[in-house]
Amino acid sequence: MADINRQDIIRGMMAEVDGLSYSMASASLEAVITCLTQALANHQSIMLSDFGKFGVRHRRARSGSHPRTHQPITIPEVIVPHFTPSPHLKKLVQKSNEPNSDISR
């Protein structure tokens, strides 16, 4: 199964909404991505029902070793984006692994 890219999502949006042009679908997708990105950049979480929750997590600074020299180094604290799928999404993904499954239910 191939990965889905931005173009595939735009075509899917056009298939779901009658009369939606490519440029409108593209602009809509861009607006959603911009809103999500700005919220995460401001350390806000985003909850989408039946899909999941986007948020940020703090990784504390920690010690490690340089992979080539094995010298001890300090890995700095970072803030990273994180996604937690909803129970509904988890169920759909699990169902898709079952033979003869219809994930639309």
Order of alpha helices (4+ residues) and beta strands (2+ residues): alpha-alpha-beta-beta-beta-beta-beta-alpha
